[in-house]
Amino acid sequence: MRIFNHSFILLVGLLCLLVPPAVAQSIYTLSGRVLDATTGEALAGATVFLKERPGNGTITDASGSYSFTAPAGAYSVVSKYIGYDEKQQQLQLDRNTALTFRLAPTAYDVQEVEVVATRKPPITETPVMGQLELPLETIKTLPVIFGEVDILKTVQLLPGVKSAGEGSTGFYVRGGGADQNLVLLDKATVYNPGHLFNFFSVFNSDAIDNTTLIKGSMPARYGGRLSSVLDIGMKEGSLSDFKVDGGVGLISSRLSVQGPLAEDKAAFILSGRRTYADAVFNPFLKDTEQGGVPYYFYDINGKLSFVLSERDRLYLSGYYGRDVGELTLSDGRFQSEFFWGNASATARWNHRFSDQMQVDVSGVLSDYKFEFTWDFGGFNTVVQTGVRDYSANLDFDYKPSALHHLQYGVQYTYHQLRPRSGVAEGVEGQDFNTDRLRTKYAHETSFYLSDDIYVTDRLLLSLGLRNSYFNQVGPFELYRFNENQVVVDSTLYRSGEEVVAYSAWEPRVSLNYTLSKSSSVKAAFTKSAQYLHLVSNAYTTLPLDVWVPSSALVEPQRATQYALGYFKTLKGNQYEGSVEVYYKDLENQLEYREGFAPGPSNRDLEYEFVSGGGESYGVELFLRKNYGNLQGWFGYTLSRTTRTFPDLNEGKLFPARYDRRHDLSVVASYKYNDRWTFGGSFVYGTGEATTLPVRRYYIEGSVNYQYGERNSFRMEPTHRLDLSATLQAKKWKNIESSWTFSIYNVYGRRNPFLYYIDNEGEPFGNNVKLQAKKTSIIPFPLPSVTWNFSWK
């Protein structure tokens, strides 16, 4: 733990150096919250500023809180939020003052849109590159498969983000793998964010309040991943009124209930969702050969919010979701059951020591598990895998002056990673088990410190430093194999005994230099380390994929990223655009060794990995219209991602599986009138790289394939047009409702999902020909309709 102690001392020293001297008495702090006047819910992302000094202001955080400083004087304090009436309040600022705004919802018209256009902070003023907030109202207008509103599908439409496959929720960011994205739900890590083999995400839109994607310079408070952060916050529930929201779609329905437990003191929200194809069709298919629809998924979100005092708030939130299925084949001789899913629980206490300083204390449980059991001819088999984390976080937010914004804290996680273990029993007793494979345990501790510094009126500098420490502990047995894969020696580590330890310094630096009122240049440098890994043979993460820790067999993955960008706003931030270039150097990337075939094994999966390096670079163009009846964006990415492994492809450079040269998305939403809103999206992407055989030959009657260079075959390009129309129904009593009609894949493009090899000609003749043929998941236009309702 010597590295741990030295890191702590150094970080404390840096904190002391960064804290500026006390400010003069003529500078005071204005703080408070911005709330919905109807429900009492916090409004995250609202603007609060001084009318006489527009440069003095800020944006509310996830709890609706704000804080900034200004010289003493008489001011008009303005609060704005899109979709709400602007509110002003006169104030004589002669001491530190707390001020709460309650904004009333308002209807949209052209004039109102112009009024609230400054609510969103211009991209020219923020220090972080590659950070995008996705308004839920925009997400709900976009057409998606089966009409299910999906955050992850919207994320894939942003520049620098690539889909993991047709219809999939998996995504890749700037040359990183799917496991290199940190996905958080109220601070809990989500290890597999997909339902229905990743065709739907686990995030119920009715329970979600805010979504932020960071694909550039990650702030120091985030760690453990190399590529991006997708931070999703749940709604807190209404403090004043009961409200019911829901929707009925083709394959699933959802229901959300929220309201006060004690007016202005405590609130709750409970949301649920379930597919029902099994419940609808099973009675009709019971006596048929198929027997029924053998699959469904469900999820539940819940949150309790308590206002303990003017300075204290407590939040308790949780998520539980499961995919459940069964399968019967061969006249009942093969019977199987399977389930997988995530569960999480978060307890967070927020305390404001003063107008300048607050702390978040949180405890988090995150759990993912998969289990598959089957019985074939009396031979019973059980396969399991999963991850469980216990985390504790202490996060401070300190604004000592108008020139500094410090964030610092300590984060700890205890990891339990279950390997792909299994037991098989025959009628005569146990025949096979993976008793050598044991759950792996590890501790991960991090300290971080960051400071946003206004060096001059034009230069905003963000300095961040993170130190992460990871150690694998026993019980663990390290085996040594000979060339015939027979165990020849082993080392046994007792429970709690350190197996191996790693540490990494992760500096993050970004700057924003203002060229004019509407343009700026940003640059960023980021180093990061990742201690948990997922290696997959598939094109997207699957439920049976195994997470493994850094260990005596696998070193941490590391990345260094450089980025530079130009940012521009037009017409009072109604339009915003950017051009970003980036270069990322990747170390200790993991792939399966040549010839590896997944299957039952008594060897830890880490023995099957090989490591190498990689690089990714590209340019991203982004243009978005934020306000008005017509909204949307255009995104384009030109990039290249390569890998070099000494043990793969004869050591020669090869494209990564998710390398795509061109990636284009066009997204639009148009409010035609008070009742009709139309939406659409078009995507185009270069085909993914894969490895296919180039020759087939026979030796003594057996078929053998000769494969080409790794990932040397390109799939066909993918492109697709989706359209939607939303009709706002007339209000009936206290019920508001709408109908959303959408068409996925309007012109029936047969986008490739995977390729297989087909033979033409005589199998043993000289005229045999191998041909790669594609398989498409949805090669036809797929219509859907969803009825959404709200009662209060």
N, C-alpha and C positions, 0 to 999 in steps of 0.2 A: 504493500500500500504506500510505498515511499513516493511513487509518482503521484498518487492521489493527494498526499499531503503537500507536496511541492506545488501542485497545480492550484490547490486552494489558497495557499499563501500568496502566490503570484497574482491570482485573480483579485484577492482582497486588496493587494497593493495597487493594482491598476484601477480599481474602483475608487480608492482614495485619491489617486492622481486626477481622475476624470471629474470628480465632484467639484464644481466651481465654488468660489467664495460666496458668502451670503450676499444677496442682492440688496440694493438700497431700499429704504423704507417707502420710497415713492412708487415702488412697483408692487402691485397686488395681484392676487390670483382670483379668477372667476371660475367656478366649477358648479357641477350639478348634473342633472339628467334630462333627457328629452323622452317624453312618453306619449303614447297614443291616448288622447283625451277620452276616447270611447271605451277602450279595453284596459288601459293602464299598462299595456305591454311596452317594453323598451323599444326605441327606434334606433337601431344600429345604422351608422352612416349618415346621420343627420348633421347639418352644418350649423354651427353657432359662431357668430363673429360680431365685431363692433362695427356699426354702420359708419362711424366717423373714421375708423382705422381698420379697413378690410383685411389688412395683413395680420391683425391680431384676431385669431380664431382657430377653430379646430373642427375635427369630425368625431362624432360620438363612437365609442367602442361597442363591443358586442352586448354590453349591459346597458347601453344608452347613456353612458357617463361621458362627461367631457371636462376638461380643465385646461386653462391657458392663462397667461399673465399679460398685464398691460399697465401703463402708467396711470397714476391717479387722475380722475377727471369725470366729467359728466358724459354719459354715452347712451346711445340706443342699441340695446343688445338684440340681435336678430337671430331667429332660429327658423330653418327651412328643411323640408323633407318632401321628396317627390310624392305627389298624391295627397298632400296635406296643406292646409292653409298656413301661410307664413305668419309668424307671430313676432312682435317687437315689444320690448319692455324698457322703459327709461330707468337708468341706474346712475347713482352717484358713487363711483368706485373710490372709496377712501379707506377701505379695509378689505381683507380677504372675505369674499362673498360667495354664498351658495345660492343658486338660482335654478329652479326646475321649470321646464317648459312642458305644457300639455297641448299638443297640436291636434286639431280637429281634421278628420278626413274630408276631402273635397272632391267634387267631380272634375274630370278633365275637360278643358277646352283650350283653344289656342293660346289665349292670354295667360291662363294658369301655367301652362307648360313653360312659357317664357319666364314667368316669375320664379319657378323652382329650378330653373336650369343650372344654377350655381350650387345646387345641393351636393352634387358629386364632386369630390376633389379633383381638379384637373390633373391629368397625368404628368403635366409639366412641373408640378409642385411636389410630388412624392419622391422620396429617395430610392425606393425599391424598384428594380427593373423586373419586368415579366410578371407583375402582380395584377390580377384581374378579378374583380368582383362580379358575380353573376346574379342579377336581380331575379327573384323567383317569378315575378310576373312575366318577365321575358321568357324564362324557361317554359312556362306553362303555355305559351302561344305557339311553340315550335312543334311541328309534326314529328311523331316518333312511332316506333313499331307497336302495334296493337293499341295505340292511343295512350300508353302509359307514360306520364310525365317522368323524365329521367334526367337527373343531374349529370350523370357520367356521360350520357350521349351528347349533352350540350357541351361539356368540356372538350369532347373530341372535335368540335367545330372550331376551336381556337388555333391560331398559328403556333407552330412548335409542338403541337400535340397530335399524335397519330393514333388512329383506331387499331385495336388488336385484331380486327377481323369484322366481316359483315355481320351486323346485328349485335356485336359483342360490346360489353361495357368496359373491357380491358383497354388500357391506353398506355402509350409510350411518350416520353417527353425528352426532347433534345438528345436522342441517342441512347437513352437509358432503358433498362428493362422494366417490365411491369412491376417487379418487386422493388424497384428503386423509387416508387412514388409513396410518400407518407400520406395515408388517408385517415383523417381524424373525424370522429363524431363526438362532439362535446368532450374533447381531449382524449377519447379512447381510440386506440389504433384498431382499424378494421383490416383484417388480414386477407379476407376474400370478400370483396364488395359486390358479389354477383349472385343473383338468383337464376334458376332455370339454365344452368351451365353457362352463366354469364350473359344471358340475353337481357336480363333486367338487373338494375342495381338494387341494393338493399335499402335505399334511401326513399322513404315515403315523403312526397313533396308536401303533404298537409302538415307534417311535423317539423319541416325545415324552415329556419328563419333566415340564415345567411350562408353564402358559399363563397369562398375565396380560393383562387388558384394562384400559387406562386411557382413559376417555372424558371425564374432567373436566379437572382441573388437571395437565397433564403435568409431571413433574419436569424440571429444567433440563437433565439429561443427554440428554433426547430432543429432537430438533428435525427440521426439514425438512418437517413436515406440520402441518395446522391442526386436525384433528378428534380423532384418537385414536391410540393405540399398541397394537398387538397383539404382545407380546413372547413368543416361543416358544423354549424351551430343549430341546435334545436330551439324551437319556440319556447317561451317561458310560460305561456298561458295568460289569460286575461284576468286582471285584478278586479274588474268591475262587473262584467256581464258574462252570462253563459252563452256559448256559441257552439254550433254543430256544423261541421263541414264534412263533405264526402263526395263520392263519385262511384258510378256504376259503369264498367267497361265490358268489353267482349270476353275477357278471360279473368278479370279480377274486379273486386270492389274494395272500397276503403271508407273508413269512418273515423272522424276526429272530433273529440269533445273537449272543451276547455271552459274554464270559469274560475271564479273566486272561491277559495275555501274560507277566507276571512277578508272582507272588503278592504282593499288597499294594503293588505298585510300578507296574504298568501294566495297562491293560484296554482292550478294544475292544468295539464294537458295530457290526454291519452289518445293515441292514434293506432289504428289497426288496419291490416290489409291482408287479403287472402285471394288466391286463385280458386276457381270453383268448377273447372271443367270436370273434375272427378265427381263432384256432388251432382252435377247436372246430367252427365251422360252414363254414369255407372248403373243406375237402375235399368236403363234401356239395353246395356251391353252385358248384363250379368250372366245371361245364358248363352252368349255368343263365344266364339273361339278366342276373341280378344279379351273378353272378360271384364273390360272396363278401362278407364283412363287411370294409369297407375302412378300418377304424380301430381303433387300440388306443393305450393309454398305459402308461407304466412310470415308476417312480422308484426311486432308491437313496439311502439315508442311511448315512453311516459316521462313526465318531468314535473317536479314540484318546485315552486319558487316561494321563498319566504323573505319578507322585509323585516328583519329583526330590529333594526333601528335606522336612523338617518344615515349611519355609516356602515352598517353591516347587512349583508345579504347572503342567503344560503340557497344553493341549488342542488337538487337531487334528481338525476336523470338516468334512464336506462333504456336498453334496446335488447330485444330477443327475437331472433328470426331462424326459421328452419325450412329447408327443402326436404320433403319426405316422399319416398317412392317405393314401389315394389314391382317385381317382374317375375312372370311365370312363363317358362318355355318347355318345349319337348314334352307336351302332354302332362305337365306338372312335375316332371322329373327334376327340372331346374327351378328352384324358388329362391328369390332373393329379396332383401329389404335393405334400404340405404337411407341415410340422412346426413345432412351437413348444415352448418350454420354458425352464426356469430351471436355472442351475447356480450353485453357491456354494462357497466354501472359506474357512474361518476358522482362524487360528492365534492362540491366546490363552495368554499367560503370566501367571500370578498369583503375586505375591511379597508376603509379609508382612514389612514392615520391623520391626514390633513388634506387640504385642498391640493397639495402638491404630490402626495404620496399615497399609494394604495398597495395592497398585497392580495394575491390569490393563493389560497392553500387548497390543494385538491388531492383526492385519492381516487384511483381508477382501477377497475378490473376489466380486462379484455380477454375474451375467450373465443377460440375458433376450434371446431372439432368436426371430424368426418368419420363415419363408420359404415362399413359395407359388409353384410353377412349373406351367405348363400349356402344352399344345400343342393348338391347334385349327386343323385344316386346314393344317398346316405353318407356322403362326404361333406362335413360341415366346415365352413371357413369363415373367419372373422378378420377383417382388415381395418386398422384404425390409424389416424394421424391427427395432429392438431397443435395448437399453440395456446398457452395461457400466460398472461402478464399481470403482475401486481405492481402498480406504479404509485409514486408519491411525488408531488411537485410543489415547490415554493417559489412563486414568481412575484417580483417587486416591480412596480412602475413608479418612477420618480421624475418630477419635472421641477428641478431646482430654480430654473429661470426660463425666460422666453427663448433662450439660446440653446438650451440643452433638454433632451428627453432621454432619460436613462431607463433601461430595462435590464434586470439581472436576476439570477435565481439558481436554484439547484433542482435537478431532476434525477429520480432513481427508479429503476425498473428491475424486477426479478422475473426472469424468463424461465418458462418451462416448455420445452419443445418435445413433443411426442413424435418419434420417428414413424415410418410406415411399417408398423409392426403387425403381425398376424399369427393366428393359430388355426390349424386345420386338424380335424378329428374324423377318423373313419369309424366304421361300425365296430372295429376291433380295438378302439382306443386311439390315443393321440398319435398322429403320424408325422406332424411337422409343426414347428413353432420357431419364431424369431427371438429366442430367449437371449441372444447376444445383444439385441437392440434394446437399449434402455432410454428412458426419458433423459434429455440433456438439460442441465441447469446452468444458469449464468446470471451474473449481476452486471447491470449497466448503469453507470453514474455519470452525470454531466454537470458542469458549471458553465454558465454563460454570462456575458456582459456586453451590452451594446449602448451606444450613445449617438443620437442624432444631433449634430452640432451645426448651428447656423454660423459658419465662419465669417461670411459677409452677407449682404443683402442678396447676392446672386448665387453664392455657393453654399449648398447644403451637403454636409458630409456625414455618412453613416458608418460608424466603426463598430465592428462586432468581433468578439472572441469567444470561442467555445472549446472547452476541453472535455473529451469523452474518455471514459475508462471502462473497459470491458474485461471480465474474467470468467472463464468457464470453470465450474466447480463440480466435484463428484457428488454422488457416486458415478463413476465412469471407468470403463475398462478399454484401454488402448491396445488394439491387436496389431500384430505384425504378421504379414502373409509372405509365403514364398511364391515363386513364379507359377506354381500350380494353384494359387489361391487357397493354400492350406495354412491354418494358423500355426506359427512356429514359436511365438512368444507373445506375452501380454504384460501390461502394467496396470495395476488396479489402484484407483484413487478412491479414498474413503469419502463418505458424505461430508460435504462442505470443504473438502480439500481442494486447493487451487490446482487446476490442470494447466492452464495457460492464461496469460494476461496480455492485453493490448491497450495502448493509449494513443490518442491523436489530438494534436492542436488543430483547430479548424477556424482560421481567421476569415472574416467576411468584411469586405470594404466596398462601399458604393458611394458615388457622389452624383450630385445633380447641379449642373451649372446653368443658370437661367440666362438665355440669350436675349429674350424680350418678354413682354407680358404673355405671349402666347406660344413660346417655343423654348426648349431646353435641350441640353445634351446630358446623357447619363453614361456612367461607366461602372463596372462592377468586377470584383475579383472574389472568388469563393473557393474554399477548400472544405471537403466534407468526407466523412467516413461512414461506412455501413457495416454492421456486425451481424445482421440476420440476412439470409440469402434464400432465394427460390430459383431453382433451375428447372425449366420445363421443356419437354419435347414438343409440346403443342404450340399452336399459334397464339393461344391466350391461356391465362392461368385457369386450371381446372381444379375441382374440389379435392382430388387426390394428390395434387402437387404438394411437395413436402418442404416446409421451412426448416432450415438448419442454421445453427449458430457458427460464428467464428470459433475455431477450436484448435487443438493441436494438429488437425488435418487441413483446416481451411483458414487462410488469413483474411482480414477484413478487406472489403472493397473500398477503393479510394477514388476521389475525383477532384480535379482542379478545373475551374471554369472561368473564362474571361468573356466579358460582354461589353458592347458599346452600342449606344442607340441615340437616335434623334427623335424628339417628341414634339408634336404640334397640336394646338387646339384652334378652332375657328368658331366664330359667332357665339362668343360667350360659353364655350365648352359644349355647344350643341354638336359639334363634330370634333373627333379626336383621331389622330393618326400617329403612327410610329414606324420606324425602321430600326430593327435590331440585328446585329451580327454577333455571333458567339463562337467560341472554340472550347471544347471540353476534352480533357485528357483523362482517360480511365485506366486504373490499375487493378490488378487482381480480379479481373472479370472471370466468371465461371461458365463453363460449358461441360456437357457430358463427354467422356472420353470416346474415342473412335470405337465403334462396334458395341457400345452399350445398348442393352435391350432391357427395358423395365420389366420387372417380374418379381416373384417371391424370392427373397434373399436374406441371409443371415449376416450380411455385411452392411455396415453403416454406409449410407448413401454417399457420404463425403469421400469414400474411397474411389468413387466413380467419377469424381470431378477432375478437370484439368483447368489451369488458370493461365491467363494471358492479359494482354493490354488492348486498348482500343482508343479511338478518337472519334469525335463528332464535331462537325462545324456546319454553319449555315447562316442564312439570312431570312428574317421574318418580316413581312409587311402586314400592317394592320390598319384598317380604317373603319371607324364606328360612328354611327349617328345615335346620340344618346336620348334625344327628346323629339317630340312632335308626333304626329299621327303615323308617320313612317319612321321606323327604327330598325336597326340591324347592323351588320358588319360584313366586311370583306377581309379574309385572311389568306395569306399565301406564304408557304415555306419552301425554300430551296435549300436542301441539306444533303449531307453525306455522313454515313456512320460505318466504320470499319472495325475489324478485330484482327489481332495477330496473336496466335497461340503456337508456341514451339511444338506442341504435341498434336496439332490439328492442321490439316491441309498442307502438310510438309513444311510447316512453318511460314507459309506465304500468307500475305494479307488477303482477307476475304470480307465481303460485305456482311454486316450484321443482318439477322433475319428480318428485323424491322427497319432496315434501311430503305427509305423511299426518297427519291430525288425530288419529286414535285408533290406538293400537297396543297389543295385549294378548297376553300369553303366560302360560300355566299349565303348569308342568313338575313331574312327580312321579316318584319311584322308590320302590318298596315291596318290601322283603325279606320275602317270605311265610314262608320257612323256610330251612334250610341249602342247599336245592337250587334253589328258585324265587325269582326276582326279576322284578317287573313294572315296566314303565316306560310313560310316556305324555306327550304334549305336545299342547296346543291353542293355536292362534294365530288372532288376528283383526286385520285392519288395514284402514283406510280405503283405498279405491282410489287408485292413483297418478294424477297429473295428466299429460295429454298434449294434443297439438294435432291436431285433425282438421278436414277440410273441412266447411263448412256449406252450400255451394252448388256446383253444377256448371252450366256453360253452354258453348255452342258458338259459336265465332267462325270463320267460313269453313271449317267442317268439322272443326276441331280442338277437342279437349276441354280445358276449362280449369276449374280448381278454385279456389274462394275459401275461404280458411281463416279460422277464427274467431280470437279472441284467443289469445295464446300460453298453452298449458297450461290452457285453459278447460274441457276435457272431463275428467270423472272416470271412471276405470274402476270396475267393480263392486268392492265390498269383497271382500277375500280372507279365508277362514277354512278351517281344516283340523284334523283330529284324527289323530294318529299313535299307535299302540300297539305295545308289544313285550313279550316274555316271554323270560327267559333261564333255561335249565335247566343246572344244574351236574351234569355227568356223574360217575359214580363213577370214582375214581382207579384207573388200571391201570398197575401197576409204577411208573415215575417220570413218567407222563404224566397231567396234569390237563387236562380239556377241558370245554367248555360249548357249548350250542346256543342261538343267539339267533334267535327268530322275531319278525318285525315286519310290520306293515301300515302302509303310507304312504297317507294320504288315505282313512281308514276309510270314510267315507260318500260318497266319490266326488264331492266338490265340484269343479265346473268353474271353477277360479280363472283369471282372465284373464291371459294372458302378453302378448298384444298385440291390437290392434284393426285391422281393415281395413274399407274402404268397399265395400259391395255395392250393386248397382243393382236396383231393382224397377220394372217397367213397361217401356214402349218407350223405347229409348235416345234416339230423336229426337222422341219425343212429349211431350205436356204432362203426362202422368201419371207421369213418371219420379220415383222417390223414392230418396234416398240413405239408407242404413242402416248404422250401425256394428255390426260383428259381431266377437265375440271369438274368439280362438284359445287353447286350453288345452294345456299340455304333458302333464300327467298327470291326465286327467279321470275316473279310475277308481281303485278300491282296488288298491294295488300290494303284493303280499306278497313277502317275501324270507326267506331262511334263511341263517345263517352258522355254520360250525363253527370255534370257536376252541380252540387247544391250547397247552400249555406243557410243556416237558420240561426237567428238570435233574437 
